[in-house]
Amino acid sequence: MIVNEDKFVKKYSLIYTMIVSIILFIPLSIYMNHKINLQEVQTEVELKSIQSIIINAMEHFGNHPNETFEFPKFSSYQSALYKKDFTPIYTEIKETLPSYMSGYYSDGSNRYLITKLPEEKYFFASYIVTKTNISFASVFLEVSFIAFGITVLILLLSFYFLNSFSRPFKRVNEKLDDFIKESMHEINTPLSIISVNVDLFDSIYGKNKYFNRVKSATKSLATIYNDMDYLIKQNRVEYINENINLKQFLEERVSYFELICELKNIQLCFTCTVDNPILFFNTTKLERIVDNTLSNAIKFSFKESKIDINLSQDEDENIILSFRDYGKGIQNPHKILDRYYRENEYKNGFGIGMSIVKSIINEADIELQIQSTLGEGSMFTYIFKTSMRVNTSKM
């Protein structure tokens, strides 16, 4: 109901950062390809330079058949001289050449430059080949640092600007939050006073059907009040689980709703076939599930009908809690859990009760099955898994 500003800023900062980073990835990839191509050109130039050194050395040596030519060697480069049919005259290259034509070639991480020589000028060689290894690790590292820096910068700027933009809304939210809290307190106080005074009147003068209606109405309002209170505290309060005797809890809630049922002469029938059903769950959340389901059942029930509340267990020892009414049924059972949804024939309420139930059961992994037939009634069945049960034998 109230927006969590911190979550809002963090969420949209990440989204904005991802979108901008994806957009910036395109020029960054172009830059990376440019750096790779530049390194390829640089490597080709270096291989040509090595060949020039070798050719100059052979030129300087000249034609001296009785002397030994010391072939220039380099730590990062290998060289070779080949005849016209690529038979080696001298070679430091152990790998097979990627081509037998002049040009610059790549084979994995190896780079080759094959150049044609003047016929029989240099030791009867027709080709000179130089080879080296190339690595793009520095390019990838540089691009990674740039990408990381851009991402961090965008994230920080997004967080700063979104946080700045959200401040006015945060102040409005705080005022709205305070207003709702004060309003809820102001609503709760007269409700409590009305309920206490009706009980006092009943104890002095005996029960009165008109005051019973007043008390029934206050209980209906109290249910709506509890829903609103839960919505306000949902993301701000930690609801602690505890051991709950489900049978006793349901008996209390049935007793609470009996007076509301009296207005329509509805009978609440509670049966339990489970021995000592202890559930490890939060009382407030369980109350919202039971109260909203019962309120719905009463709302959709015919006058002078009944509502069956059954507590049992299946063969896997999952606890089964079902609410069966014999009323008009629900036109759209698949929509009944949607927030603000109300059946056309029933305009009372805000349509938030069952949506609260949906959020609770989704969070707690409680299964809900809804069966409804128009003109016959509806059944809401909650399945509390064995993992939520407390082993009473160890207590």
PEURGI-V713557 format. One record per pair of residues at least 24 apart in sequence whose ideal C-beta (glycine too) atoms are under 6 Angstrom apart, sorted by the first residue. I is the first residue (numbers start at 0). GAP is how many residues later the second one is. Records with the same first field share a line. If there is no record, write none. Layout:
I=GAP  GAP
This chain:
0=230
1=171  175
2=170
3=231
4=161  165
8=153  154  157
11=150
12=145  146  149
15=142
16=137  138  141
19=134
20=130
23=126
31=111
34=104
35=100  103
42=68  91
43=60
46=66  83
49=27  80
50=64  77  79
53=25
57=64
75=56
76=53  55
77=53
78=51
79=49
80=44  47
81=45
82=43
83=42
88=34  36
92=38
108=24  25
183=45
186=38
190=27  30  31
193=24
214=44
215=43  44  47
218=41
222=68  72
226=125  126  129
229=58
238=43  45  46
240=39  40  41
242=35  37  147
243=35  37
244=33
245=31  33
246=25  30
252=37
256=37
263=39
264=38  39
265=35  39
266=39
267=39
268=37  39
269=39
270=39
271=39
272=39
273=37  39
275=116
276=42
277=112  114
278=109
279=108  110
284=75
287=68
288=68
291=61  62  65
292=30  87
296=26  28
299=25  27  28
300=24  26
301=25
316=69
317=65  67  68
318=65
319=63
320=61
321=57  59
322=57
323=55
324=52  53
325=51
326=50
328=43  44  45  46  47  48  49
329=42  48
332=37  39
